[in-house]
């Protein structure tokens, strides 16, 4: 069905896995400024009060930082 297909496509962009992959590419290609990278690291390293539902801890923290 069309709504199901739309949901599947949207999930590719908004999932923790997709966000972690995107930030990895951005860090690898050095597209972030020093300040942006500092902010990312602060977000990544912050204590989380929730658990990732469909991602491992590292992926979840990377996507949180993003």
C-alpha atoms as one frame of an Amber mdcrd trajectory, in Angstrom:
protein
   0.000   0.000   0.000   1.082   3.545  -0.610   1.099   4.755   3.035   3.157
   1.711   4.029   5.694   2.410   1.276   5.917   6.061   2.332   6.523   5.017
   5.935   9.283   2.603   4.894  11.015   5.322   2.866  10.741   7.874   5.689
  12.191   5.406   8.186  15.361   5.188   6.101  16.075   8.830   6.961  14.807
   9.260  10.510  15.986   6.062  12.187  18.864   6.093  14.669  20.834   3.874
  12.301  20.439   6.318   9.395  21.309   9.332  11.533  24.399   7.597  12.958
  25.518   6.719   9.430  25.037  10.312   8.274  27.012  11.807  11.166  29.778
   9.237  10.576  30.059  10.389   6.971  30.061  14.032   8.022  32.853  13.423
  10.543  34.840  11.355   8.056  34.620  14.054   5.389  35.278  16.802   7.944
  32.296  18.921   6.896  31.500  20.054  10.434  33.110  23.116  11.940  35.077
  22.705  15.141  32.172  24.194  17.120  29.621  21.875  15.447  31.772  18.844
  16.200  32.090  19.968  19.826  28.295  20.260  20.092  27.864  16.814  18.500
  30.268  15.272  21.007  28.460  16.901  23.933  25.155  15.471  22.695  26.663
  12.064  22.066  28.246  11.877  25.510  25.257  13.125  27.500  23.500  10.745
  29.876  20.339   9.320  28.375  17.313   8.430  30.476  15.816   6.213  27.775
  16.969   3.060  26.020  17.211   2.536  22.300  14.372   0.412  21.020  15.837
  -0.745  17.709  19.505   0.252  17.881  22.619  -0.636  19.814  23.994   1.797
  22.407  26.754   3.222  20.188  24.379   3.881  17.286  21.811   5.422  19.624
  24.377   7.764  21.192  25.712   8.844  17.800  22.218   9.640  16.551  21.454
  11.505  19.787  24.529  13.653  19.241  23.439  14.359  15.700
